[in-house]
Amino acid sequence: MSFLRPFSRTFLRAAEEASSATSGGKKRLSLNFYTPNSTPAQKEVDMVIVPGAAGSFGVLVGHVPVVSQLKPGVVEIHDGGKVEQFFVSSGFAFVSTTAADICAVEAAPVSDLDSDTIKENISTFTKTVADAQNDMDKATAQVGLDVNQAMLQAITGAK
């Protein structure tokens, strides 16, 4: 059982940090949102909702530390009464008790997505998946299909 001691110390330290973050007066989350080519957001916010691989989750100050792979979906940034939405294709979220770092491969404002182009892409990728001659081509087309279906869901609001 001694091998669990380092883990229990880590969890206790995280709980103490979360408690001090919320009781110490820090009410806003430090958000760092990056792609390889841009910085969609780097500011203090009220909350961010992240499309994690195991499901979407909201992050507030005091959140338990977590690392999550991102699935194609929408990152929502809540700041006062304003909500910004960005579509991300994939990446990772690193969450601490006072900050969220989102590192996305690609990100675009949801308002910039074009439904006609996305529908054309879905049709093309569906045909490519069906006609693929090998596993690599099929897997590549399937990723394109999944991302475009998630983009269409983002702009139509379907769940």
Disulfide bonds with the S-S distance in Angstrom:
none
